Amino acid sequence: MSSPDQQDEPLYGAKVTAGWLSVAFLLGLLWVSVERGPNQAYIALVACTVVALVVGLVAGMRRHARRRRFERS
């Protein structure tokens, strides 16, 4: 039986694409919320969510690249 990492390999591209689409959607929500008016709590919540999602995506992509490099050598 293969490891969970090997089972998820075919889905990696779809997961990364879904993550970046989520970032784009949240940035759109952030832009609309800033344009509509002063609801500072909502703007802060969406901004923090965008930052957390971007950090998670970049960390996951770097980890995936490092793991693939290690497996090849």
Secondary structure by P-SEA (a helix, b strand, c coil): ccccccccccaaaaaaaaaaaaaaaaaaaaaaaaaaccaaaaaaaaaaaaaaaaaaaaaaaaaaaaaaaaaac
